[in-house]
């Protein structure tokens, strides 16, 4: 018995935060993801190993299946172990046949990207776990983590997509996004991982009438997907940044970190960390490296090329 599961990483190009309130967003699956290999192991135990993109083990733990099933004394001070226990128990609630009597497993989770890149180490894990347990990945996500679910959509799709969620009903629409100016698009890592749960909490704490902004963001998303000229694309990015900035009451990354950058900068996902999207007529490596940002990936290297 050996099973192998794989899920794509994700980047949210438009609609960050606003997607939580039903705005249309556009996301792309990345060429980096996470695999999960499940093999037969010692009966009554789950021997778990997590490795990074270099194959180095960063987390190991042995779980007692009986304790998980009885929801008994499974508390641990280790946050990673506690989240895995929550995933196991929630998966069993959704599918009581999961972790049946007599089972024992050796499980290896292997990331295909650095842990601080913010490409979906949690969402790829959730989607892989859902495949293993034969449960709905969105339900598994919403019962254990938080978020809109766009990352789960990317985990299981190999093309760019529109995504919208209303009353926990996800709508996934594949979209053909292959801009002729993609060679002028780059993803730059900001040297820190942003906690998306904290970003979501902040967004939800801000009380304002968002109706007009949500509609405008949805419209910009559609225009960006259809855009064929870099100059128009940059204008749309700027409009989008200003709308989100007004919603979350934070300055855009471009204004805060790169005020002298000659192209356009767009924050991605939870503002404050992970990657930004940069437009540039030439490779912007020199500019960003001079400012201490050494991870600069061309669009074609980051985004999954599709089926």
Secondary structure, 3 states (H helix, E strand, C coil): CEEEEEEEEEEEEECCCHHHHCCCEEEEEEEEEEEEEEEECCCCEEEEEEECCCCCEEEEEEEEHHHHHHCCCCCCCCHHHHHHHHHHHHHHHHCCCCCCCCCCEEEEEEECCCHHHCCCHHHHHHHHHHHHHCCCHHHHHHHHCCCCCHHHHHHHCCCCEEEEEECCEEEEEECCCCCCCHHHEEEEECCCCCCHHHHHHHHHHCCCCCHHHHHHHHHHHHHHHHCCCHHHHHHHHHHHHHHHHHHHCCCCHHHHHCCCCCCCEEECCCCCCCEEEEECCCCCHHHHHHCCCCCEEEHHHHECCCC
